[in-house]
Amino acid sequence: MSSFFNDLLRLRRGAWEMVASILIALGVFMLMQPFVLTLFTYSFLVTLVGTVMFIIVSHFPE
């Protein structure tokens, strides 16, 4: 677990890609849930942030 946080601090690709992928999955979940309108409202923004983040961190070093 501490190596994950070290990789985040050292701007390593694997850890940041995981965070971006979790954001994308969270945004899709927020889009598909039928109960809370606030989650649905911000789902596109969360998915967009995760996608842009994934594109940016794919240029980080291994």
ABEGO torsion letter per residue (X at the ends): XAAAAAAAAAGBAAAAAAAAAAAAAAAAAAAABAABAAAAAAAAAAAAAAAAAAAAAAABBX
